[in-house]
Structures are given as structure tokens and as C-alpha cells.
Amino acid sequence: MPRKLRLVKGASHRGALVYGMRIFDEAHVAAVEDAKVTLEGGVTGRVTMHYIEGTRDQIRRQLMQSIDAFFELLDEQ
């Protein structure tokens, strides 16, 4: 019989990851700018965009390292 989920006091904070990805030919990228996010109530925020170049495997490896580093920093807060 499946168990029912129950809320626990002190449960983890829930969030929304805003993320975009697209691979371009590196010779065609002239600039990378921050993205704008509109929050509840019309407040705006910025999302820093990152630039990684290399082969598909190099990009994948660096992306995974960046994701790990992001969550390590988040855990320190």
C-alpha cells in the first residue's frame, strides 16, 4: 500500500530554476547579456547568462561542474 506524503515542519524551501540553453557556432557570438525576469507584483530581476565554448563533451563537462558549484554555493547560504 503506498504511503501518503505529509508535510514536515522545517521542510526544504521550494524554488523555481530559470534556465535557458542553446548552442551557437562560437564564431558568431558577439555578446552575451543578462536576461530579465519579471516577478510577482511587477518586480524585475536579472539572471546572469554564462558562456562556455568548446566541443560538445567539453561544454557538457564544464556545465556539470558549474551546476555542482552553483548548488554548493546555495547550500552555504
Protein Blocks (a to p, Z undefined) as FASTA:
>chain_A
ZZdddddehiacddddddddddddfklpmbdcddddddehhiacdddddddeddfklmmm
mmmmmmmmmmmmmmmZZ
